[in-house]
Amino acid sequence: MGRSWKDAKKDKEALDRARGRDVEAAREQARILTQAYILGDRLAQLRKAAGLSQSEVAARMQVSQPRVSKLEQGNLAQIEVGTLERYVAALGGRLKLVADFEDHDVTVSMNELDHSEDELDCTEKAGV
């Protein structure tokens, strides 16, 4: 009879630790890479829904088409707040960051051209 997946996984982790590999750090890195890939895929979906090509978005962002491609592939070196802001603006939107606290959220508008009202919006969560 073959080994169970649980046993094989346990043995692999023990071997990795014996070789000095930081299993938890590797898991965290895999989680980060997965999230970046998902973000890139969502950006590509938004672009396609807007009916734009990568070249059109690149022209609006004043970057190269390969840079837009790397962003949509989830390339971590391309994922910076300023780059995301310009990408969203190229699609006709505004990027906002939300800090989620237990009893309230803080929304910060990233639009550098609009420093007027609503730049810092604190909203209390319902039921807290």
PLY file of the C-alpha trace (Angstrom):
ply
format ascii 1.0
element vertex 128
property float x
property float y
property float z
element edge 127
property int vertex1
property int vertex2
end_header
0.00 0.00 0.00
1.26 3.51 -0.84
2.01 6.30 1.57
-0.60 8.89 2.40
-0.20 12.48 1.22
-0.09 13.60 4.86
2.87 11.29 5.59
4.71 12.30 2.41
4.22 15.99 3.24
5.44 15.46 6.82
8.56 13.63 5.58
9.28 16.35 2.99
9.01 19.09 5.63
11.34 17.16 7.96
13.86 16.73 5.14
13.65 20.44 4.25
14.21 21.45 7.87
17.16 19.04 8.16
18.68 20.74 5.11
18.22 24.15 6.72
15.32 25.27 4.53
12.92 27.66 6.25
9.62 25.97 5.42
7.48 28.75 6.89
9.34 31.43 4.92
8.91 29.36 1.75
5.17 29.10 2.41
4.93 32.85 2.98
6.82 33.54 -0.24
4.49 31.19 -2.13
1.48 33.00 -0.62
2.86 36.39 -1.69
3.57 35.16 -5.23
0.06 33.69 -5.47
-1.53 36.96 -4.35
0.56 38.92 -6.87
-0.51 36.54 -9.64
-4.18 36.95 -8.66
-3.82 40.75 -8.58
-2.24 40.74 -12.03
-5.02 38.55 -13.39
-7.67 40.86 -11.93
-5.98 43.87 -13.51
-5.99 42.12 -16.89
-9.69 41.32 -16.47
-10.44 44.99 -15.70
-8.47 46.10 -18.76
-10.28 43.65 -21.02
-13.66 44.70 -19.59
-12.73 48.30 -20.45
-12.05 47.17 -24.02
-8.41 48.24 -23.95
-5.27 46.51 -25.18
-2.05 46.37 -23.19
-0.54 48.78 -25.72
-3.35 51.30 -25.18
-2.96 51.11 -21.40
0.82 51.43 -21.76
0.43 54.56 -23.90
-1.89 56.11 -21.31
0.56 55.23 -18.52
3.53 56.39 -20.61
5.31 53.07 -20.14
6.14 50.19 -22.46
3.67 47.43 -23.32
6.02 44.79 -21.82
5.84 46.63 -18.49
2.03 46.41 -18.54
2.34 42.72 -19.43
4.66 42.10 -16.46
2.24 43.92 -14.15
-0.62 41.74 -15.38
1.52 38.63 -14.89
1.92 39.53 -11.23
5.62 40.43 -11.48
6.38 41.68 -7.95
9.00 44.13 -9.20
6.23 45.94 -11.11
3.63 46.06 -8.33
4.05 49.40 -6.60
1.31 51.75 -5.41
2.28 54.45 -7.93
2.24 51.96 -10.80
-1.14 50.59 -9.73
-2.47 54.14 -9.44
-1.40 54.94 -13.01
-2.78 51.63 -14.30
-6.19 52.25 -12.71
-6.17 55.85 -13.98
-5.42 54.54 -17.50
-8.62 52.50 -17.20
-10.55 55.60 -16.11
-10.64 54.89 -12.38
-9.12 56.18 -9.14
-7.09 54.02 -6.80
-8.00 54.15 -3.12
-6.24 52.40 -0.26
-8.30 51.14 2.65
-6.79 50.53 6.07
-9.15 48.10 7.80
-9.25 48.52 11.58
-11.46 46.60 13.99
-13.92 49.46 14.55
-13.39 51.64 11.49
-11.88 51.90 8.03
-9.64 54.66 6.73
-9.76 55.29 2.98
-6.96 57.27 1.40
-7.38 58.54 -2.16
-4.22 58.07 -4.18
-5.15 60.58 -6.88
-2.27 63.07 -6.79
-4.23 65.62 -8.81
-7.14 65.82 -6.37
-5.96 66.94 -2.95
-9.23 68.61 -2.05
-12.00 66.94 -0.06
-12.45 63.29 0.93
-8.78 62.47 0.80
-8.98 60.91 4.22
-12.31 59.28 4.86
-12.86 57.56 8.20
-15.94 55.36 8.30
-17.18 53.44 11.28
-18.08 49.84 10.68
-21.69 48.85 11.18
-22.46 46.84 14.28
-19.23 47.66 16.12
0 1
1 2
2 3
3 4
4 5
5 6
6 7
7 8
8 9
9 10
10 11
11 12
12 13
13 14
14 15
15 16
16 17
17 18
18 19
19 20
20 21
21 22
22 23
23 24
24 25
25 26
26 27
27 28
28 29
29 30
30 31
31 32
32 33
33 34
34 35
35 36
36 37
37 38
38 39
39 40
40 41
41 42
42 43
43 44
44 45
45 46
46 47
47 48
48 49
49 50
50 51
51 52
52 53
53 54
54 55
55 56
56 57
57 58
58 59
59 60
60 61
61 62
62 63
63 64
64 65
65 66
66 67
67 68
68 69
69 70
70 71
71 72
72 73
73 74
74 75
75 76
76 77
77 78
78 79
79 80
80 81
81 82
82 83
83 84
84 85
85 86
86 87
87 88
88 89
89 90
90 91
91 92
92 93
93 94
94 95
95 96
96 97
97 98
98 99
99 100
100 101
101 102
102 103
103 104
104 105
105 106
106 107
107 108
108 109
109 110
110 111
111 112
112 113
113 114
114 115
115 116
116 117
117 118
118 119
119 120
120 121
121 122
122 123
123 124
124 125
125 126
126 127
